[in-house]
């Protein structure tokens, strides 16, 4: 099985419930196991659209799925949990991003692995550092990037 990491976020409705439902549904996908889940972090939204703050986390996974199949299942799950894609970087019930998959480098129109913006986003890096402090992106450990990322009001939520 391949080790990987997924980023999850929500900023509509009961955000905690959306994260919990997504994690449960991910764990039920054949060929995908949730190994560990980081703490939950609150951050301001990115992008030009006025919207509520996000709750974010990162899950460590093990999967037999190829990257494109994993993305397809994540997007189907987003839709099943009420995500509607009206605008880029708009509000969402749930967002699931494929951040990194061991031994995979993918660049295609619908998927780039490692995630191209992960090293710039504190809301991804903070929970990810909890789970994989040894992991390196672009030649540097995750905490290197976290120290340089815009905090966007980052705060761990208990």
N, CA, C and O atoms as a DFTB+ gen file, in Angstrom:
632 C
 N C O
     1  1       0.848      -1.183       0.000
     2  2       0.000       0.000       0.000
     3  2       0.890       1.242       0.000
     4  3       1.985       1.244       0.562
     5  1       0.405       2.264      -0.625
     6  2       1.134       3.520      -0.737
     7  2       0.740       4.463       0.388
     8  3      -0.445       4.653       0.662
     9  1       1.744       5.056       1.041
    10  2       1.495       6.074       2.058
    11  2       1.166       7.384       1.355
    12  3       1.768       7.729       0.338
    13  1       0.203       8.104       1.913
    14  2      -0.184       9.390       1.344
    15  2      -0.808      10.294       2.380
    16  3      -1.011       9.911       3.532
    17  1      -1.109      11.509       1.943
    18  2      -1.745      12.485       2.822
    19  2      -2.820      13.237       2.055
    20  3      -2.621      13.645       0.911
    21  1      -3.965      13.414       2.709
    22  2      -5.085      14.177       2.168
    23  2      -5.325      15.383       3.046
    24  3      -5.263      15.281       4.272
    25  1      -5.598      16.529       2.436
    26  2      -5.998      17.719       3.169
    27  2      -7.510      17.853       3.089
    28  3      -8.102      17.667       2.026
    29  1      -8.133      18.177       4.218
    30  2      -9.586      18.342       4.265
    31  2      -9.932      19.701       4.848
    32  3      -9.289      20.159       5.792
    33  1     -10.945      20.343       4.289
    34  2     -11.394      21.628       4.800
    35  2     -12.882      21.810       4.613
    36  3     -13.489      21.214       3.723
    37  1     -13.469      22.649       5.469
    38  2     -14.898      22.961       5.386
    39  2     -15.133      24.367       5.917
    40  3     -14.518      24.780       6.901
    41  1     -16.032      25.105       5.253
    42  2     -16.397      26.413       5.794
    43  2     -17.882      26.724       5.638
    44  3     -18.278      27.889       5.663
    45  1     -18.691      25.708       5.480
    46  2     -20.145      25.893       5.431
    47  2     -20.825      24.973       6.440
    48  3     -20.389      23.841       6.652
    49  1     -21.885      25.462       7.052
    50  2     -22.678      24.623       7.949
    51  2     -21.899      24.132       9.150
    52  3     -21.072      24.857       9.703
    53  1     -22.162      22.903       9.553
    54  2     -21.484      22.289      10.693
    55  2     -20.144      21.741      10.209
    56  3     -20.048      20.586       9.794
    57  1     -19.128      22.568      10.264
    58  2     -17.820      22.249       9.690
    59  2     -17.203      20.998      10.296
    60  3     -16.672      20.153       9.575
    61  1     -17.271      20.876      11.611
    62  2     -16.723      19.677      12.270
    63  2     -17.435      18.420      11.798
    64  3     -16.800      17.397      11.542
    65  1     -18.738      18.497      11.687
    66  2     -19.525      17.341      11.236
    67  2     -19.158      16.968       9.800
    68  3     -19.087      15.786       9.466
    69  1     -18.925      17.968       8.954
    70  2     -18.526      17.681       7.570
    71  2     -17.168      16.990       7.525
    72  3     -16.981      16.042       6.762
    73  1     -16.216      17.458       8.338
    74  2     -14.897      16.817       8.388
    75  2     -15.021      15.377       8.879
    76  3     -14.429      14.461       8.308
    77  1     -15.797      15.191       9.945
    78  2     -15.986      13.852      10.512
    79  2     -16.644      12.918       9.502
    80  3     -16.222      11.770       9.358
    81  1     -17.666      13.392       8.805
    82  2     -18.355      12.568       7.810
    83  2     -17.421      12.212       6.657
    84  3     -17.440      11.083       6.166
    85  1     -16.613      13.162       6.230
    86  2     -15.680      12.896       5.134
    87  2     -14.648      11.852       5.539
    88  3     -14.342      10.949       4.759
    89  1     -14.112      11.965       6.741
    90  2     -13.122      10.991       7.211
    91  2     -13.732       9.591       7.319
    92  3     -13.094       8.605       6.951
    93  1     -14.957       9.507       7.820
    94  2     -15.628       8.209       7.926
    95  2     -15.863       7.612       6.536
    96  3     -15.639       6.421       6.319
    97  1     -16.311       8.438       5.607
    98  2     -16.579       7.956       4.251
    99  2     -15.291       7.567       3.530
   100  3     -15.270       6.587       2.786
   101  1     -14.222       8.324       3.745
   102  2     -12.933       7.970       3.149
   103  2     -12.475       6.598       3.644
   104  3     -11.987       5.776       2.868
   105  1     -12.637       6.368       4.929
   106  2     -12.234       5.094       5.517
   107  2     -13.032       3.906       5.021
   108  3     -12.611       2.761       5.184
   109  1     -14.183       4.169       4.415
   110  2     -15.029       3.096       3.890
   111  2     -14.753       2.792       2.416
   112  3     -15.331       1.858       1.862
   113  1     -13.882       3.565       1.782
   114  2     -13.563       3.342       0.374
   115  2     -12.653       2.117       0.261
   116  3     -11.611       2.067       0.914
   117  1     -13.026       1.136      -0.552
   118  2     -12.153      -0.024      -0.744
   119  2     -10.782       0.408      -1.278
   120  3     -10.686       1.222      -2.197
   121  1      -9.743      -0.145      -0.691
   122  2      -8.393       0.185      -1.120
   123  2      -7.825       1.438      -0.485
   124  3      -6.766       1.912      -0.897
   125  1      -8.513       1.988       0.519
   126  2      -8.042       3.191       1.196
   127  2      -8.242       3.027       2.703
   128  3      -9.332       2.679       3.157
   129  1      -7.202       3.276       3.457
   130  2      -7.274       3.234       4.921
   131  2      -6.834       4.576       5.483
   132  3      -5.867       5.175       5.013
   133  1      -7.555       5.037       6.492
   134  2      -7.132       6.225       7.234
   135  2      -6.228       5.724       8.351
   136  3      -6.663       4.935       9.190
   137  1      -4.992       6.165       8.372
   138  2      -4.055       5.729       9.406
   139  2      -4.081       6.649      10.613
   140  3      -4.177       6.187      11.750
   141  1      -3.996       7.953      10.370
   142  2      -4.000       8.937      11.463
   143  2      -4.611      10.231      10.950
   144  3      -4.606      10.507       9.750
   145  1      -5.138      11.022      11.885
   146  2      -5.714      12.317      11.547
   147  2      -5.123      13.355      12.493
   148  3      -5.067      13.140      13.704
   149  1      -4.690      14.464      11.942
   150  2      -4.111      15.556      12.729
   151  2      -5.213      16.322      13.460
   152  3      -6.400      16.037      13.301
   153  1      -4.800      17.286      14.252
   154  2      -5.748      18.181      14.909
   155  2      -6.468      19.046      13.890
   156  3      -6.145      19.042      12.702
   157  1      -7.441      19.781      14.374
   158  2      -8.228      20.666      13.513
   159  2      -7.726      22.092      13.709
   160  3      -7.473      22.530      14.831
   161  1      -7.587      22.805      12.594
   162  2      -7.093      24.185      12.598
   163  2      -8.099      25.097      11.920
   164  3      -8.746      24.725      10.942
   165  1      -8.214      26.301      12.464
   166  2      -9.092      27.320      11.897
   167  2      -8.229      28.334      11.166
   168  3      -7.192      28.759      11.677
   169  1      -8.659      28.725       9.959
   170  2      -7.944      29.747       9.201
   171  2      -8.918      30.584       8.387
   172  3     -10.045      30.183       8.098
   173  1      -8.434      31.754       8.036
   174  2      -9.188      32.621       7.139
   175  2      -9.209      32.003       5.744
   176  3      -8.300      31.251       5.393
   177  1     -10.218      32.301       4.955
   178  2     -10.288      31.755       3.603
   179  2      -9.273      32.412       2.668
   180  3      -8.868      33.556       2.873
   181  1      -8.876      31.675       1.652
   182  2      -8.049      32.213       0.571
   183  2      -8.964      32.679      -0.546
   184  3     -10.094      32.205      -0.666
   185  1      -8.492      33.588      -1.348
   186  2      -9.226      33.963      -2.551
   187  2     -10.064      35.208      -2.389
   188  3     -10.169      35.784      -1.306
   189  1     -10.660      35.608      -3.503
   190  2     -11.369      36.887      -3.561
   191  2     -12.817      36.866      -3.059
   192  3     -13.432      37.924      -2.925
   193  1     -13.368      35.688      -2.781
   194  2     -14.773      35.577      -2.408
   195  2     -14.942      35.758      -0.904
   196  3     -14.254      35.105      -0.119
   197  1     -15.855      36.640      -0.497
   198  2     -16.155      36.816       0.926
   199  2     -16.838      35.550       1.439
   200  3     -17.841      35.108       0.881
   201  1     -16.281      34.968       2.515
   202  2     -16.828      33.724       3.055
   203  2     -16.346      33.507       4.476
   204  3     -15.454      34.206       4.959
   205  1     -16.944      32.535       5.137
   206  2     -16.628      32.213       6.517
   207  2     -15.248      31.557       6.624
   208  3     -14.684      31.100       5.629
   209  1     -14.718      31.520       7.851
   210  2     -13.444      30.879       8.139
   211  2     -13.562      29.373       7.939
   212  3     -14.656      28.810       7.978
   213  1     -12.426      28.739       7.726
   214  2     -12.359      27.303       7.496
   215  2     -11.922      26.544       8.735
   216  3     -11.235      27.076       9.608
   217  1     -12.339      25.282       8.789
   218  2     -11.717      24.287       9.655
   219  2     -10.999      23.324       8.718
   220  3     -11.555      22.886       7.711
   221  1      -9.750      22.999       9.066
   222  2      -8.908      22.158       8.222
   223  2      -8.206      21.092       9.038
   224  3      -7.951      21.265      10.229
   225  1      -7.898      19.982       8.376
   226  2      -7.081      18.936       8.965
   227  2      -6.379      18.182       7.850
   228  3      -6.631      18.418       6.669
   229  1      -5.501      17.280       8.235
   230  2      -4.798      16.412       7.293
   231  2      -4.917      14.981       7.797
   232  3      -4.813      14.720       8.996
   233  1      -5.136      14.063       6.871
   234  2      -5.215      12.635       7.196
   235  2      -4.083      11.892       6.502
   236  3      -3.822      12.091       5.316
   237  1      -3.419      11.035       7.262
   238  2      -2.454      10.121       6.664
   239  2      -3.230       8.893       6.204
   240  3      -4.039       8.337       6.946
   241  1      -2.969       8.482       4.968
   242  2      -3.681       7.337       4.407
   243  2      -2.696       6.272       3.930
   244  3      -1.500       6.525       3.783
   245  1      -3.226       5.087       3.696
   246  2      -2.551       4.026       2.963
   247  2      -3.547       3.611       1.888
   248  3      -4.726       3.396       2.172
   249  1      -3.069       3.500       0.655
   250  2      -3.995       3.208      -0.434
   251  2      -3.376       2.326      -1.505
   252  3      -2.171       2.354      -1.753
   253  1      -4.236       1.550      -2.122
   254  2      -3.867       0.767      -3.303
   255  2      -4.325       1.485      -4.571
   256  3      -4.040       1.034      -5.680
   257  1      -5.026       2.587      -4.409
   258  2      -5.574       3.313      -5.553
   259  2      -4.489       4.103      -6.271
   260  3      -3.594       4.663      -5.636
   261  1      -4.571       4.145      -7.574
   262  2      -3.710       5.016      -8.367
   263  2      -4.134       6.468      -8.107
   264  3      -5.277       6.700      -7.714
   265  1      -3.255       7.439      -8.312
   266  2      -3.590       8.834      -8.003
   267  2      -4.886       9.337      -8.653
   268  3      -5.695       9.977      -7.980
   269  1      -5.097       9.064      -9.929
   270  2      -6.313       9.545     -10.595
   271  2      -7.567       8.907      -9.995
   272  3      -8.587       9.577      -9.832
   273  1      -7.494       7.634      -9.674
   274  2      -8.641       6.950      -9.055
   275  2      -8.903       7.498      -7.655
   276  3     -10.058       7.646      -7.254
   277  1      -7.850       7.797      -6.914
   278  2      -8.011       8.390      -5.583
   279  2      -8.694       9.747      -5.690
   280  3      -9.630      10.029      -4.942
   281  1      -8.238      10.584      -6.608
   282  2      -8.865      11.891      -6.803
   283  2     -10.331      11.738      -7.187
   284  3     -11.185      12.459      -6.671
   285  1     -10.624      10.816      -8.078
   286  2     -12.001      10.584      -8.511
   287  2     -12.895      10.217      -7.322
   288  3     -14.009      10.727      -7.202
   289  1     -12.413       9.343      -6.456
   290  2     -13.195       8.943      -5.277
   291  2     -13.368      10.117      -4.310
   292  3     -14.440      10.292      -3.730
   293  1     -12.328      10.910      -4.140
   294  2     -12.423      12.081      -3.255
   295  2     -13.446      13.081      -3.787
   296  3     -14.239      13.623      -3.018
   297  1     -13.434      13.327      -5.086
   298  2     -14.389      14.271      -5.668
   299  2     -15.815      13.737      -5.621
   300  3     -16.750      14.510      -5.410
   301  1     -16.001      12.447      -5.810
   302  2     -17.337      11.855      -5.690
   303  2     -17.839      11.984      -4.257
   304  3     -19.020      12.245      -4.026
   305  1     -16.944      11.802      -3.308
   306  2     -17.301      11.948      -1.900
   307  2     -17.675      13.397      -1.581
   308  3     -18.652      13.646      -0.875
   309  1     -16.902      14.345      -2.098
   310  2     -17.241      15.761      -1.904
   311  2     -18.669      16.038      -2.387
   312  3     -19.458      16.675      -1.690
   313  1     -18.982      15.557      -3.571
   314  2     -20.314      15.768      -4.131
   315  2     -21.386      15.100      -3.269
   316  3     -22.440      15.687      -3.025
   317  1     -21.124      13.890      -2.814
   318  2     -22.087      13.177      -1.971
   319  2     -22.330      13.905      -0.654
   320  3     -23.412      13.803      -0.075
   321  1     -21.325      14.639      -0.182
   322  2     -21.457      15.386       1.073
   323  2     -21.930      16.822       0.853
   324  3     -21.850      17.652       1.758
   325  1     -22.423      17.109      -0.349
   326  2     -23.081      18.384      -0.594
   327  2     -22.231      19.475      -1.208
   328  3     -22.673      20.622      -1.278
   329  1     -21.031      19.162      -1.654
   330  2     -20.210      20.198      -2.273
   331  2     -20.761      20.541      -3.651
   332  3     -21.036      19.666      -4.473
   333  1     -20.912      21.844      -3.874
   334  2     -21.328      22.364      -5.169
   335  2     -20.228      23.309      -5.627
   336  3     -19.834      24.211      -4.889
   337  1     -19.736      23.108      -6.834
   338  2     -18.629      23.919      -7.360
   339  2     -19.187      25.065      -8.208
   340  3     -19.386      24.928      -9.415
   341  1     -19.434      26.206      -7.539
   342  2     -19.933      27.387      -8.256
   343  2     -18.797      28.284      -8.715
   344  3     -18.825      28.827      -9.820
   345  1     -17.799      28.432      -7.856
   346  2     -16.716      29.361      -8.173
   347  2     -15.408      28.858      -7.577
   348  3     -15.391      28.199      -6.538
   349  1     -14.311      29.184      -8.259
   350  2     -12.984      28.798      -7.790
   351  2     -12.727      29.457      -6.443
   352  3     -12.969      30.652      -6.271
   353  1     -12.235      28.669      -5.486
   354  2     -11.937      29.122      -4.131
   355  2     -13.183      29.638      -3.404
   356  3     -13.072      30.434      -2.472
   357  1     -14.352      29.192      -3.822
   358  2     -15.586      29.593      -3.161
   359  2     -15.849      28.740      -1.929
   360  3     -15.116      27.789      -1.657
   361  1     -16.905      29.084      -1.177
   362  2     -17.252      28.316       0.014
   363  2     -17.629      26.884      -0.336
   364  3     -18.088      26.598      -1.442
   365  1     -17.425      25.982       0.639
   366  2     -17.702      24.579       0.380
   367  2     -18.009      23.830       1.671
   368  3     -17.477      24.142       2.737
   369  1     -18.883      22.832       1.545
   370  2     -19.168      21.977       2.696
   371  2     -17.943      21.145       3.027
   372  3     -17.606      20.952       4.195
   373  1     -17.271      20.649       1.977
   374  2     -16.064      19.845       2.186
   375  2     -15.157      19.977       0.972
   376  3     -15.614      20.052      -0.169
   377  1     -13.884      20.002       1.244
   378  2     -12.857      20.015       0.204
   379  2     -11.839      18.956       0.594
   380  3     -11.361      18.938       1.729
   381  1     -11.504      18.074      -0.340
   382  2     -10.522      17.022      -0.080
   383  2      -9.448      17.115      -1.163
   384  3      -9.734      16.945      -2.349
   385  1      -8.223      17.383      -0.748
   386  2      -7.107      17.506      -1.680
   387  2      -6.111      16.370      -1.480
   388  3      -5.783      16.011      -0.349
   389  1      -5.640      15.817      -2.573
   390  2      -4.552      14.846      -2.534
   391  2      -3.267      15.670      -2.417
   392  3      -2.871      16.357      -3.359
   393  1      -2.623      15.592      -1.253
   394  2      -1.437      16.402      -0.998
   395  2      -0.155      15.739      -1.476
   396  3       0.694      16.379      -2.095
   397  1      -0.023      14.447      -1.182
   398  2       1.245      13.765      -1.440
   399  2       0.990      12.275      -1.432
   400  3       0.207      11.773      -0.627
   401  1       1.661      11.563      -2.340
   402  2       1.615      10.099      -2.385
   403  2       3.045       9.610      -2.569
   404  3       3.743      10.025      -3.495
   405  1       3.461       8.738      -1.688
   406  2       4.825       8.213      -1.726
   407  2       5.121       7.575      -3.082
   408  3       4.328       6.792      -3.606
   409  1       6.269       7.926      -3.631
   410  2       6.753       7.390      -4.911
   411  2       5.914       7.794      -6.114
   412  3       5.990       7.146      -7.158
   413  1       5.114       8.854      -5.992
   414  2       4.345       9.347      -7.124
   415  2       4.643      10.822      -7.353
   416  3       4.712      11.616      -6.415
   417  1       4.813      11.157      -8.598
   418  2       4.888      12.544      -9.046
   419  2       3.972      12.622     -10.258
   420  3       4.228      11.977     -11.274
   421  1       2.905      13.410     -10.156
   422  2       1.888      13.472     -11.200
   423  2       1.672      14.920     -11.606
   424  3       1.535      15.800     -10.756
   425  1       1.643      15.154     -12.894
   426  2       1.257      16.459     -13.421
   427  2       0.318      16.208     -14.590
   428  3       0.736      15.793     -15.671
   429  1      -0.960      16.470     -14.346
   430  2      -1.978      16.290     -15.380
   431  2      -2.963      17.444     -15.258
   432  3      -2.921      18.179     -14.271
   433  1      -3.848      17.623     -16.231
   434  2      -4.781      18.756     -16.152
   435  2      -5.632      18.789     -14.874
   436  3      -5.946      19.871     -14.377
   437  1      -6.006      17.627     -14.341
   438  2      -6.871      17.613     -13.165
   439  2      -6.189      17.314     -11.852
   440  3      -6.810      17.422     -10.794
   441  1      -4.906      16.934     -11.896
   442  2      -4.238      16.498     -10.671
   443  2      -2.738      16.746     -10.750
   444  3      -2.087      16.399     -11.736
   445  1      -2.204      17.350      -9.702
   446  2      -0.769      17.498      -9.538
   447  2      -0.406      16.989      -8.152
   448  3      -0.959      17.444      -7.150
   449  1       0.526      16.043      -8.098
   450  2       0.996      15.455      -6.846
   451  2       2.515      15.469      -6.880
   452  3       3.111      14.948      -7.823
   453  1       3.159      16.056      -5.868
   454  2       2.585      16.699      -4.700
   455  2       1.729      17.919      -5.069
   456  3       1.924      18.546      -6.110
   457  1       0.788      18.230      -4.192
   458  2      -0.111      19.358      -4.410
   459  2       0.715      20.619      -4.629
   460  3       1.595      20.918      -3.822
   461  1       0.457      21.367      -5.701
   462  2       1.326      22.489      -6.052
   463  2       1.339      23.652      -5.060
   464  3       2.314      24.404      -5.022
   465  1       0.301      23.820      -4.268
   466  2       0.269      24.941      -3.329
   467  2       0.464      24.555      -1.881
   468  3       0.453      25.420      -1.005
   469  1       0.643      23.267      -1.607
   470  2       0.697      22.799      -0.216
   471  2       1.799      23.470       0.589
   472  3       1.599      23.785       1.762
   473  1       2.949      23.693      -0.016
   474  2       4.082      24.261       0.721
   475  2       3.901      25.748       1.044
   476  3       4.745      26.334       1.722
   477  1       2.821      26.361       0.572
   478  2       2.557      27.775       0.813
   479  2       1.412      28.005       1.795
   480  3       1.138      29.150       2.154
   481  1       0.746      26.955       2.232
   482  2      -0.506      27.092       2.981
   483  2      -0.364      26.596       4.416
   484  3      -0.206      25.401       4.660
   485  1      -0.422      27.521       5.345
   486  2      -0.265      27.168       6.759
   487  2      -1.342      26.192       7.216
   488  3      -1.078      25.339       8.063
   489  1      -2.548      26.303       6.673
   490  2      -3.645      25.431       7.097
   491  2      -3.449      23.992       6.649
   492  3      -4.101      23.089       7.173
   493  1      -2.570      23.768       5.698
   494  2      -2.176      22.418       5.295
   495  2      -0.939      21.993       6.079
   496  3      -0.874      20.877       6.596
   497  1       0.035      22.885       6.163
   498  2       1.325      22.550       6.753
   499  2       1.263      22.268       8.254
   500  3       1.918      21.340       8.729
   501  1       0.495      23.046       9.002
   502  2       0.446      22.850      10.466
   503  2      -0.066      21.449      10.829
   504  3       0.601      20.739      11.580
   505  1      -1.224      21.037      10.319
   506  2      -1.651      19.667      10.661
   507  2      -0.762      18.596      10.046
   508  3      -0.564      17.539      10.644
   509  1      -0.229      18.853       8.869
   510  2       0.639      17.880       8.204
   511  2       1.924      17.680       8.998
   512  3       2.425      16.559       9.088
   513  1       2.459      18.743       9.569
   514  2       3.671      18.639      10.401
   515  2       3.438      17.748      11.623
   516  3       4.364      17.088      12.094
   517  1       2.222      17.727      12.129
   518  2       1.902      16.841      13.255
   519  2       2.123      15.377      12.882
   520  3       2.609      14.584      13.688
   521  1       1.763      15.037      11.661
   522  2       1.771      13.644      11.224
   523  2       3.076      13.208      10.578
   524  3       3.444      12.036      10.663
   525  1       3.776      14.126       9.938
   526  2       4.954      13.730       9.153
   527  2       6.050      14.790       9.209
   528  3       6.404      15.364       8.180
   529  1       6.586      15.055      10.386
   530  2       7.606      16.105      10.473
   531  2       8.855      15.812       9.640
   532  3       9.614      16.723       9.309
   533  1       9.062      14.535       9.304
   534  2      10.240      14.150       8.520
   535  2      10.060      14.358       7.021
   536  3      11.039      14.353       6.275
   537  1       8.829      14.539       6.575
   538  2       8.556      14.627       5.148
   539  2       9.148      15.899       4.553
   540  3       9.137      16.956       5.185
   541  1       9.659      15.789       3.347
   542  2      10.289      16.924       2.673
   543  2       9.525      17.251       1.388
   544  3       9.133      16.357       0.638
   545  1       9.326      18.536       1.154
   546  2       8.753      19.034      -0.095
   547  2       9.736      20.011      -0.707
   548  3      10.266      20.876      -0.010
   549  1       9.983      19.888      -1.973
   550  2      10.881      20.803      -2.681
   551  2      12.220      20.956      -1.959
   552  3      12.789      22.046      -1.909
   553  1      12.715      19.844      -1.399
   554  2      14.026      19.833      -0.784
   555  2      14.106      20.294       0.655
   556  3      15.195      20.337       1.227
   557  1      12.963      20.645       1.263
   558  2      12.966      21.144       2.644
   559  2      11.905      20.422       3.476
   560  3      10.883      19.994       2.941
   561  1      12.146      20.285       4.797
   562  2      11.124      19.659       5.645
   563  2       9.882      20.556       5.751
   564  3       9.943      21.765       5.526
   565  1       8.782      19.936       6.093
   566  2       7.509      20.676       6.171
   567  2       7.588      21.890       7.096
   568  3       7.034      22.942       6.775
   569  1       8.269      21.762       8.241
   570  2       8.316      22.893       9.182
   571  2       9.036      24.108       8.582
   572  3       8.745      25.245       8.953
   573  1       9.974      23.872       7.657
   574  2      10.642      24.970       6.949
   575  2       9.592      25.805       6.211
   576  3       9.586      27.034       6.291
   577  1       8.711      25.117       5.497
   578  2       7.672      25.818       4.744
   579  2       6.646      26.463       5.669
   580  3       6.162      27.559       5.386
   581  1       6.313      25.799       6.765
   582  2       5.344      26.360       7.713
   583  2       5.840      27.688       8.277
   584  3       5.052      28.619       8.441
   585  1       7.115      27.787       8.570
   586  2       7.680      29.031       9.108
   587  2       7.608      30.173       8.099
   588  3       7.683      31.339       8.484
   589  1       7.466      29.857       6.828
   590  2       7.459      30.873       5.776
   591  2       6.066      31.156       5.212
   592  3       5.891      32.095       4.435
   593  1       5.097      30.365       5.590
   594  2       3.733      30.499       5.042
   595  2       2.953      31.601       5.748
   596  3       3.174      31.872       6.929
   597  1       2.043      32.231       5.022
   598  2       1.146      33.220       5.610
   599  2       0.253      32.496       6.620
   600  3      -0.436      31.546       6.249
   601  1       0.250      32.925       7.889
   602  2      -0.538      32.187       8.888
   603  2      -2.036      32.268       8.698
   604  3      -2.755      31.395       9.184
   605  1      -2.537      33.288       8.007
   606  2      -3.972      33.421       7.734
   607  2      -4.812      33.250       9.003
   608  3      -5.906      32.689       8.948
   609  1      -4.316      33.723      10.131
   610  2      -5.058      33.602      11.376
   611  2      -5.087      32.189      11.922
   612  3      -5.989      31.843      12.686
   613  1      -4.126      31.370      11.551
   614  2      -4.070      29.958      11.936
   615  2      -4.165      29.788      13.450
   616  3      -3.428      30.421      14.207
   617  1      -5.082      28.925      13.875
   618  2      -5.228      28.597      15.287
   619  2      -5.737      27.165      15.415
   620  3      -6.695      26.772      14.749
   621  1      -5.085      26.394      16.278
   622  2      -5.578      25.037      16.518
   623  2      -6.875      25.122      17.308
   624  3      -6.999      25.932      18.227
   625  1      -7.838      24.285      16.947
   626  2      -9.146      24.259      17.590
   627  2      -9.202      23.017      18.448
   628  3      -8.898      21.923      17.973
   629  1      -9.582      23.163      19.694
   630  2      -9.680      22.010      20.619
   631  2     -11.044      21.381      20.543
   632  3     -11.314      20.405      21.244
